[in-house]
Amino acid sequence: MVDAAIVKQLKELVGVQNVFDNKADRVTYAYDAAVLEPQLPAVVVRPENSEVLGRVVAFCNQERLSMTVRGAGTNLSGGTIPQQGGVVLLTNGLNRILEINSEDMYAVVQPGVITAQLAAAVEAKGLFYPPDPGSQAVSTLGGNVAENAGGLRGLKYGVTADYVMGLRFYDVEGNLIKTGSRTVKCATGYNLKALMIGSEGTLGVLDEITLKLIPPPRARKSMMAVFDQMERASQTVAAIIAQHIVPATLEFLDNFTIRAVEDFSHAGLPVEAAAILLVEVDGHPGQVAEESEQVEAILKQMGAKDIQVARDDAQRDRIWAARRSALSALAKLKPTVVLEDATVPRSKIPAMVHALQDIARRFDLAIGTFGHAGDGNLHPTILTDKRDKVEWKRVEAAIEAIFDEALALGGTLSGEHGTGLAKAGFLKKETGQGAILLSRRIKSALDPHRILNPGKIIGD
Amino acid sequence: MADMHALVRLMREVEDQLASCMRCGMCQSVCPLYAQTGREADVARGKLALLDGLLREMFDRPDSVRERLDRCLLCGSCQAGCPSGVRVMDIFIKARAILAGFSGLPFSQKMIFKGMLAHPALFDQLTFWSSRFQKLLTRPVNEMLGTSCARVMSPFIGDRHFKPLADHPFHHEVPFMDTPAGRSGRKVAFFVGCLLDKIFPKVAGDVVTVLEKAGVGLLIPQGQACCGIPALSAGDTQTFQKLLRHNLERFPVDDFDCLVTACATCTSTIKKLWPLMAEKEDAGTRRRVARIAEKTLDISQFLIDERLLPDVLSGGHAVDPTEVTYHDPCHLKKSLGVSAQPRALLNLIGGIRFVEMEGADQCCGMGGSFNIKYYDISREIGERKRRAIQASRCSVVATSCPACMMQISDVLSRGGDPVRVRHVIELLAECWKDNDDYPSAH
């Protein structure tokens, strides 16, 4: 229990200015971007260096205080919603880029560094950090690692996990643990780094992250294809992949989303189109020329009604503006936005899209679907008003139906948003009880008093 | 204990708007205050959650929420970039009014708003007499920027380098004006605003010069009042309503084609907040407010959009042009989407080479009374702007808002930077004076 004595000791640890225990401040750390009930923490602390971070972790363990690490609080599965009466540990006091090494192509960062700021710093040195989650303008790299965040470039460039070379983290007792390396290859010890990635702050607390950087692509080409049949569009995604072409991004917008975007931005999108595909190929100029021709040919062959190829950066921006504004255009329609990320093998995209339309009809809900069709990660977005209790029941049922459908197609509950609280209850459906029991054994070995972000992923 | 049920009933007015925030947190990337403090209570999402907390009756007293709600520049960066289109400014202004109505105003604000600002003639008198006495207490500190600082330690002034009250306010020079539409066929009313009247009368004079040269008829009514933003941001709706009615009487909406100001904050207040706060007025007043709001625009916007300037203005030294950068006032760019016109205007002036600074639209940190209440943070935000101005290597920074001019003058003056702070209209007027035969509107 957090009492005055605990608060006093925390103030001694991190400094008075870095402890927030006024209720009004605590209320602002009770939520994240998931549509879940806020939980009021008892105290919020902000360590400003690595050593203090370790001491706070050890202190919380010693006092049996549940502790939730929070970056930007943009989590979509409730991973940063604290336990009622627990401690919130902010990482934005640990926001330095420690090193960008151009020779060996890696960067070392503290967990509170903002994703887009690292991407910009790396770009200024002529290198490239590809993971680009939708919240990258505010999300932190610590959060990206803890959630194994993805983004638009997942198809070709992979997700955050593919760029983590090494980690330094505090175990629950406050011991500093090193895993991985600055080398391209590293074959020593258990792969603790892999265990930490996507562990949502339930196994340890990140202190330093070493990230792989790559040379940026020298050329890129974007195109937009309009389809008057949903099936055609989703089959085209499968066809492009079947030709073994791997675009950097291959995105999809359904008719509902197209209309929302057009109403919002008046960009001249074809509102009668059933679906739009947005494709970007990148790489060596020769390869880009060849692949973009191939993609164009496939688009024609699959019956795209209209194909626009960007001739310059301005046209490219126009093409991508539609995708970038998809979520905000949808979000403006209703107060509550439930953004799902169930993911299927990409050959199953046509079936999944079909199922989503069926679910929208069955539960009488407004669902706009857009997303990373190329990697099978669609974002069915349910628009509702949480205050409408009757409709909310249908929303919950629809979410479960989406999960069931994705699993039936051999997919997963979450491509990039994490399990958190929102999906913890459904995890068994995907992994079976065995994986959950093993996970709980790992959890109790690493966090015997269950203070690290309790309730997330594997439940209580 | 405060009657929180009563407060909750009042708060219902903003409940629907509050529900539209999806807590995505994208406002963190644009909030100038959050960039300095990293505290969630400082960013829009946190403040909206606090108001939501009030509605859910999570608090016994509203004070701690009100305090955090007041800690905001009202720059509107969050609203301009909000993916859900949450009308953050409307919510904040209404909530401030509700909370002030519920808990009352602090004594000092009551004195200033109800005792002074609400009575424009008295306000003019008081500020005029203050201008007589200020020299006893303050001394000039930077000739180029025209700033002063305190002569002796003063809790009110601190170590600010402020722009002093002018010896003679604009309304002494030009108490009234009513000229017919000239060659342009346009007649505009000029809403001077407090800062232009009392601190930057030269800019106000330049507005008149420029409009006259452009062949525009002018209406400058006598006894104009404040636009009301200081009262409104403190939640004092009574004073605001008084000022609104006073101004509506002074500006008969049928007598002019447009209402121009050279103050971004006045423009934005008249266009956005007058209609918002007139919701409870009678139908006739609402109509008048709506029509005035529709006719209101920034001076650069008026001159450029109405094509009242020739393509190239000569003047200055074409060989060795003055490098000028531009700071976007939040209330012009983020609130009204006006950013191209002031730049277009600068680009028309011969002898000037326009240089874009990094983060031109990042808030300068002034935020009206925010600067008075939270001077340290305001100054830190201002320092970021100062660094951007330095990096542009320009000798002049132009802008379109007298409040921004005060803040930027303060940070530059304290840093001792050799950079002048000018209103775009000053630069235009100067170029004009150099060229008396310059052809006006075509």
Boltz contact constraints between the chains, C-beta under 6 A:
constraints:
  - contact:
      token1: [A, 24]
      token2: [B, 50]
      max_distance: 6.0
  - contact:
      token1: [A, 24]
      token2: [B, 64]
      max_distance: 6.0
  - contact:
      token1: [A, 24]
      token2: [B, 65]
      max_distance: 6.0
  - contact:
      token1: [A, 24]
      token2: [B, 68]
      max_distance: 6.0
  - contact:
      token1: [A, 25]
      token2: [B, 41]
      max_distance: 6.0
  - contact:
      token1: [A, 27]
      token2: [B, 49]
      max_distance: 6.0
  - contact:
      token1: [A, 27]
      token2: [B, 50]
      max_distance: 6.0
  - contact:
      token1: [A, 27]
      token2: [B, 53]
      max_distance: 6.0
  - contact:
      token1: [A, 28]
      token2: [B, 40]
      max_distance: 6.0
  - contact:
      token1: [A, 28]
      token2: [B, 41]
      max_distance: 6.0
  - contact:
      token1: [A, 28]
      token2: [B, 46]
      max_distance: 6.0
  - contact:
      token1: [A, 28]
      token2: [B, 49]
      max_distance: 6.0
  - contact:
      token1: [A, 29]
      token2: [B, 40]
      max_distance: 6.0
  - contact:
      token1: [A, 31]
      token2: [B, 23]
      max_distance: 6.0
  - contact:
      token1: [A, 33]
      token2: [B, 23]
      max_distance: 6.0
  - contact:
      token1: [A, 33]
      token2: [B, 24]
      max_distance: 6.0
  - contact:
      token1: [A, 72]
      token2: [B, 25]
      max_distance: 6.0
  - contact:
      token1: [A, 72]
      token2: [B, 28]
      max_distance: 6.0
  - contact:
      token1: [A, 73]
      token2: [B, 25]
      max_distance: 6.0
  - contact:
      token1: [A, 74]
      token2: [B, 25]
      max_distance: 6.0
  - contact:
      token1: [A, 92]
      token2: [B, 38]
      max_distance: 6.0
  - contact:
      token1: [A, 137]
      token2: [B, 29]
      max_distance: 6.0
  - contact:
      token1: [A, 138]
      token2: [B, 25]
      max_distance: 6.0
  - contact:
      token1: [A, 138]
      token2: [B, 28]
      max_distance: 6.0
  - contact:
      token1: [A, 138]
      token2: [B, 29]
      max_distance: 6.0
  - contact:
      token1: [A, 328]
      token2: [B, 83]
      max_distance: 6.0
  - contact:
      token1: [A, 331]
      token2: [B, 22]
      max_distance: 6.0
  - contact:
      token1: [A, 331]
      token2: [B, 83]
      max_distance: 6.0
  - contact:
      token1: [A, 331]
      token2: [B, 84]
      max_distance: 6.0
  - contact:
      token1: [A, 332]
      token2: [B, 85]
      max_distance: 6.0
  - contact:
      token1: [A, 335]
      token2: [B, 19]
      max_distance: 6.0
  - contact:
      token1: [A, 335]
      token2: [B, 20]
      max_distance: 6.0
  - contact:
      token1: [A, 337]
      token2: [B, 22]
      max_distance: 6.0
